[in-house]
Amino acid sequence: MGVYTAGGLLLLRARYSASALAALGAVVFVSTLSLGLTLGSVQHGAAVGARETLENAAARDSAVRFTTHLADDAAAQSDAAHALVSRLFPAGSVAVHDGQRALGVDLVGAPGVSVVLGVEPDLLDFASVAAGDWPAEGAAVQEDAAAALGLSVGDSFTVGDAAQQVPLTVAATWRADDPADAHWFAESLAGSGRAGADLGLVVVQTEDLARLPTQVFASWTVTAEPSALDDDTRDAVAAGFQQLPDAIKAADGIVSISSDIEGSLPSTLAAISSASRGAAAIATSAICIVGVLGIVAVLQLCTVLAASRRRHTDLARARGLSLGQLVASSAGEGLLAVVPGAALGAVAAVALLGGRSVAEVAAVSGAVAVASLGCLVAVSLSDVRAGREADSAARSPAGFFIAGGVIAVIAALATWQLYSRGGGSGTDLVAATSPALTLVAVSVIGTALVLPLAPALARSRSRRGSFVAVLAARQVAGRVVRYVVPVLAIAIAVASAVFATGIATTWAATQRAAQFTGTGGAVAVSFPDEQGGAVTSATLADLDDVDAASALVLSTVTVGADTVPFVALHPGSAVRVLGPQAQSFAAALETTTPDAPGFDIEPGAPIAATLELAGDGRERVATFAIAVWAADPQGALVRVPLAAGDTEDALTATAPDGGGPWRVLAVESQRTGPAAPSVARLTVTLESQEPVTINAQVRVTSRGFFGEVDDSVPLPVVVTSAYAERVGAVVGDPLTVELDVSGASVESEVTAIVDAMPGVASRLGIATDLRALNLATLRDGAAPVVANAVSLATAHPQRVAAAVSRTATDTSLVSTEASTSQQPVLAPALTAFWLAAITAALLAIVALAAFLVDDMRGRRGEISVLRALGFSSRDQSRTRGAEQAVVLVFAFAVGAVGGALATAATVGPFLAAVVPAAAAYVRIWPAFDVVPWLIFCSVLALVIAAVCSVVLRLVRRDAARAVDEERAS
């Protein structure tokens, strides 16, 4: 070796350790790159996802509108409203748009036609001129409304009543660029030009509105600017909305007579904030996995580094170098490896992030560098102090058991915290680390099993097996403590892939379940209850790209002290519209299907009836309006009034168009006037049907069915398992439900129990066949419940949702998965677990390679001994390969089992905590798709096999070289 000075020994030691230092730099580079990418991509993904979620939200979910009567000084009222918004919200975070609306007024000369007039100062920001010029003198009429009114540019028309009329001239026609835009606040006037019986919107000037013989309202629609909604701004905007109701009342010059506030933007912002916190929790867990395995890899390399130069260290100590000098030398060498690795990792991460998150990545880089140097200094200090006794100390498993015990305790506490905060309540830092810590703890415990299992394997092999197998087993048993670190590293990598696959699969299943329970079909269209009109699926079913459509009732019922979501629809329609996941629900719903009375008629067919009044012969002082109730094939009810025919006792009507055949169920009489005995009974006879006699004396509204209906039969209902558990209900139990939509109390009976129901957005729910609900609510004395929603099946939900907004003739609230889900916020974060798994695999490969090289170097003395025992170079390579195979198979097994246990224990409560409202909608069960995991493990196994084959070739080369040296001597 020659004579070296102390300085020369340090240089020799550094040069001898160059490969290990390079490996350390590579670990630092990979760790910095992975952690920086994880942190930066999750932050950026959550920010982009928050904007996308807000942009996708339905109109009334992405805005708040406050409305009051138009003041005499409209300009001052508007200025006061704008000043209030400026005071409550950060600059640039929201936009406010003025609008004015008058109640529907008659179109003079067109009996029964009414139009809605309004003022839209920002019309051209949200609409395009179809014909004519705007702004201009006169009126701008919505394109479809103009066609329905027969108006074109230049035409004049008059609105008002006999006492006060306002003449107008059509200056332009317009169409909304996007009727679903938050600005329009789901007004059907913007899309189809209709709002029930009214046509419009006719845009005029404020002075024209003031001349109308009706009430006029001023409104201000507040929308959030997506680009300005970072976490801090979003919280400030939410706080502004909390203050808005009181601030409006307290402000001068805004409220005239009364005010109203509508819109769910604050709830949407709260959901986005919750999702952002969930994304941060996911990133925390993924970072924890990379951090732990990074420390394991760094410690392994530092240990290899110390062992590889122990002889040089002892010589340096003998030459008089102090402990501090040697440690400082190690720190200096470490700086040369760690700092470039951390810097290059940071530069690569920022480049891949597109120049974003520079400060965050720099902080990560510094933390990784400091932690790596700390590990290097700690191992060097321990090694220099222990001297040659360090090798024997390193073989002791005590430190591993202590570290494993500490990690297991911390993991148990974190998991307990996760379970205690689960169910959608969010996570704190401790709970967020639970999946990672549990994964590591289970891997540590599994790895610890190699200590007793290796000797047992050696004893087993000693009784049977080839000499190579026996020697390999004994080598593993004798060197078992050395194998602990590479086994742990590989186990964590494999377990990380299990968890990444498990959480991705569970997330996808949860999204499907939440879509089913929250929205129902791909597109859900609901109509406000107060409209009271008939809702069927016929019109929406004809839209392009709609595969199936079903009308349903979505409401709530009161059962005792509980308010429970309620849904009624046709069982057959449930499967067509909701897909295969609705099969169990549809099967349960079939237990509520009744034998329907009545008879069928085709759409548009004439209805002819005769009316017979029976009484005591005295002069009648009451009049009666007669109608029939019919249901389409899905059970959606429609009331069809009967008009006077050619004779005094004749009544006629026409069946509704579309959706047939229609089932005529009952006849209804509405009395006007006193309940006098002059008329005791009404008998209505439809062609070819048995007469229906109604007692018209008892109630203002009386009904009778066409056919026999047993009024004593309770309404059959299906309940969710969560509700059944809540009230202790079983099949056959009676329930008294009060239909909140009508206030009617109905006796019911549980006929089936299911896990989930569509569209109820809750674990609790009660459902029935829409046709059974018809029979229960059409009974004499009850209040009929008409459908108030339509569910659509489509492969293009966004396209269909836009079409609904353009065709709906009443205010409709359109929901899709995109408009109700926070998936854009959370989905990018979930990829962090795969990034963590890939990083873990890279670090495990580096740790294994470092171990194998160090192990090969330390066992060169065995070559001559084994050669003396008759082992050829091929035999020695096979023995070492069998030894490695045993260890690696064990490591993969520990990772697979440990990952499965960690996934089963934590993925459910973790997703329940980080996914907004998921726990309130559905039960989250762990799911697993084995294919991605098998692909990951196959690639990892191939790379490890390649590394091992290189090492085994070196072992065989050294053995062959030893043989050649023997022959030469």
Secondary structure, 3 states (H helix, E strand, C coil): CCCCCHHHHHHHHHHHCHHHHHHHHHHHHHHHHHHHHHHHHHHHHHHHHHHHHHHHCCHHHCEEEEEEECCCCHHHHHHHHHHHHHHHCCCCCEEEEEEEEECCEEECCCCCCEEEEEECCCHHHHEEEEEECCCCCCEEEEHHHHHHHCCCCCCEEEEECCCCEEEEEEEEEEEECCCCCHHHCCCHHHHCCEECCEEEEEECCHHHHHCCCCCEEEEEEEEECHHHCCHHHHHHHHHHHHHHHHHHHHCCCCCCCCEEEECCHHHHHHHHHHHHHHHHHHHHHHHHHHHHHHHHHHHHHHHHHHHHCHHHHHHHHHCCCCHHHHHHHHHHHHHHHHHHHHHHHHHHHHHHCCCCCHHHHHHHHHHHHHHHHHHHHHHHHHHHHHCCHHHHHHCCCHHHHHHHHHHHHHHHHHHHHHHHHCCCCCCCHHHHCHHHHHHHHHHHHHHHCHHHHHHHHHHHHHHCCCHHHHHHHHHHHHCCCCCHHHHHHHHHHHHHHHHHHHHHHHHHHHHHHHHHHHCCCCEEEECCHHHCCCCCCHHHHCCCCEEEEEEEEEEEEEECCEEEEEEECCHHHHHHHHCHHHHHHHHHHHHHCCCCCCEEECCCCEEEEEEEEECCCCCCCCEEEEEEEEECCCCCEEEEECEECCCCCEEEEECCCCCCCEEEEEEEEEEECCCCCCCCEEEEEECCCCCEEEECCCCCEEEEECCCCCCCCCEEEEEEHHHHHHHCCCCCCEEEEEECCCCCEEEEEEEEEECCCCCCCCCCCEEECHHHHHHHHCCCCCCCCCCCEEEEEECCHHHHHHHHHHHCCCCCEEEEHHHHCCHHHHHHHHHHHHHHHHHHHHHHHHHHHHHHHHHHHHCCHHHHHHHHCCCCHHHHHHHHHHHHHHHHHHHHHHHHHHHHHHHHHHHHHHHHHHCCCHHHHCCCCCCCCHHHHHHHHHHHHHHHHHHHHHHHHHHHHHHHHHHHHHHHC
